[in-house]
Amino acid sequence: VEEMHEAEGVHAVELSKANWDSFMAEHEMAFVDMFAPWCVWCQRLAPTWEKFAKEVYETKMPIGVGKIDCMANSDLCREQKVMAFPTLRWYHSGK
């Protein structure tokens, strides 16, 4: 997976219900961007979020950096009680 992200230049892991639990189990600390593609503030944040994720990856910080498209993954965002976009949330031990 790491090689795929490096090759594509994508460092923020795209999260969904399918990989949420494994991502949280793999990372004691995680920072997640929950966004909507139509949201102008989310669009403006996206390049900065990716740059942040790249920096975390390159410096080998023990933090998982992820992002969730809440339009494509509305169930997951509802479970996480996302009320506005973008929502940036810090998780420690999955909470």
Sine and cosine of phi, psi and omega as CSV:
sin_phi,cos_phi,sin_psi,cos_psi,sin_omega,cos_omega
0.00,0.00,-0.68,0.73,-0.03,-1.00
-0.86,0.51,-0.66,0.75,-0.01,-1.00
-0.90,0.44,-0.63,0.78,0.00,-1.00
-0.88,0.48,-0.70,0.71,0.00,-1.00
-0.91,0.42,-0.65,0.76,0.00,-1.00
-0.90,0.44,-0.69,0.72,-0.05,-1.00
-0.91,0.42,-0.64,0.77,-0.03,-1.00
-0.99,0.11,-0.21,0.98,-0.05,-1.00
0.97,0.24,0.34,0.94,0.02,-1.00
-0.94,-0.35,0.87,-0.50,-0.06,-1.00
-0.93,-0.37,-0.41,0.91,0.08,-1.00
-0.99,0.15,0.86,-0.51,-0.07,-1.00
-0.95,0.30,0.77,-0.63,0.05,-1.00
-0.97,0.24,0.86,-0.51,-0.08,-1.00
-0.96,-0.27,0.50,-0.87,0.06,-1.00
-0.50,-0.87,0.02,-1.00,0.05,-1.00
-0.86,0.51,-0.53,0.85,-0.06,-1.00
-0.91,0.43,-0.56,0.83,-0.06,-1.00
-0.87,-0.49,0.04,1.00,-0.04,-1.00
-0.85,0.53,-0.82,0.58,-0.06,-1.00
-0.88,0.48,-0.68,0.74,-0.01,-1.00
-0.93,0.37,-0.60,0.80,0.04,-1.00
-0.89,0.45,-0.72,0.70,0.00,-1.00
-0.92,0.40,-0.59,0.80,0.02,-1.00
-0.93,0.37,-0.55,0.83,-0.05,-1.00
-0.97,0.23,-0.44,0.90,-0.08,-1.00
-0.86,-0.51,0.89,-0.45,0.05,-1.00
-0.89,0.46,-0.59,0.80,0.04,-1.00
-0.85,-0.52,0.70,-0.72,0.00,-1.00
-0.60,-0.80,0.57,-0.82,0.04,-1.00
-0.82,-0.57,0.85,-0.53,-0.16,-0.99
-0.81,-0.59,0.73,-0.69,0.09,-1.00
-0.99,-0.14,0.88,-0.48,0.05,-1.00
-0.96,-0.30,0.90,-0.43,-0.20,-0.98
-0.72,-0.69,0.20,-0.98,0.15,-0.99
-0.85,-0.53,0.76,-0.65,-0.06,-1.00
-0.85,0.53,-0.48,0.88,-0.03,-1.00
-0.99,0.15,-0.20,0.98,-0.07,-1.00
-0.97,0.23,0.87,-0.49,-0.05,-1.00
-0.89,0.46,-0.60,0.80,0.01,-1.00
-0.93,0.37,-0.57,0.82,0.06,-1.00
-0.92,0.40,-0.66,0.75,0.02,-1.00
-0.89,0.46,-0.63,0.78,0.01,-1.00
-0.95,0.32,-0.54,0.84,0.01,-1.00
-0.96,0.27,-0.52,0.85,-0.15,-0.99
-0.76,0.65,-0.76,0.65,-0.01,-1.00
-0.90,0.43,-0.60,0.80,0.02,-1.00
-0.93,0.36,-0.63,0.77,0.02,-1.00
-0.89,0.45,-0.68,0.74,0.01,-1.00
-0.92,0.40,-0.65,0.76,0.03,-1.00
-0.89,0.45,-0.66,0.75,0.06,-1.00
-0.88,0.48,-0.73,0.68,0.00,-1.00
-0.88,0.48,-0.63,0.77,0.02,-1.00
-0.90,0.43,-0.69,0.72,0.02,-1.00
-0.88,0.47,-0.69,0.72,0.04,-1.00
-0.86,0.50,-0.71,0.71,-0.01,-1.00
-0.90,0.45,-0.75,0.66,-0.08,-1.00
-0.93,0.37,-0.53,0.85,0.01,-1.00
-1.00,-0.03,0.04,1.00,0.05,-1.00
0.84,0.54,0.60,0.80,0.08,-1.00
-0.93,0.37,0.60,-0.80,-0.05,-1.00
-0.99,0.15,0.82,0.58,-0.05,-1.00
-0.75,-0.66,0.74,-0.67,0.14,-0.99
-1.00,0.05,0.76,-0.65,0.02,-1.00
-0.91,-0.41,0.86,-0.52,-0.06,-1.00
-0.75,-0.66,0.12,-0.99,0.05,-1.00
-0.52,-0.85,0.57,-0.82,0.00,-1.00
-0.79,-0.62,0.84,-0.55,0.16,-0.99
-0.98,0.18,0.96,-0.27,-0.10,-0.99
-0.96,0.28,-0.20,0.98,0.10,-0.99
-0.98,0.18,-0.64,0.77,0.01,-1.00
-0.99,0.15,-0.36,0.93,-0.06,-1.00
-0.78,-0.63,0.79,0.62,-0.10,-0.99
-0.89,0.46,-0.57,0.82,0.02,-1.00
-0.88,0.48,-0.71,0.70,-0.01,-1.00
-0.90,0.44,-0.69,0.72,-0.01,-1.00
-0.92,0.39,-0.57,0.82,0.07,-1.00
-0.91,0.42,-0.70,0.71,0.05,-1.00
-0.86,0.52,-0.58,0.81,-0.01,-1.00
-1.00,0.08,0.06,1.00,0.05,-1.00
0.85,0.53,0.69,0.72,0.06,-1.00
-0.96,0.29,0.81,-0.58,-0.07,-1.00
-0.92,-0.40,-0.26,0.97,-0.04,-1.00
-0.44,-0.90,0.28,-0.96,0.01,-1.00
-0.85,-0.53,0.61,-0.79,-0.21,0.98
-0.97,0.25,0.44,-0.90,0.15,-0.99
-0.91,-0.42,0.84,-0.55,0.07,-1.00
-0.95,-0.31,0.82,-0.58,-0.09,-1.00
-0.73,-0.68,0.72,-0.69,0.04,-1.00
-0.99,-0.10,0.76,-0.65,0.04,-1.00
-0.87,-0.49,0.67,-0.74,0.11,-0.99
-0.81,-0.59,0.86,-0.52,-0.07,-1.00
0.82,0.57,0.65,0.76,0.07,-1.00
0.98,0.21,0.06,1.00,-0.02,-1.00
-0.82,-0.57,0.00,0.00,0.00,0.00
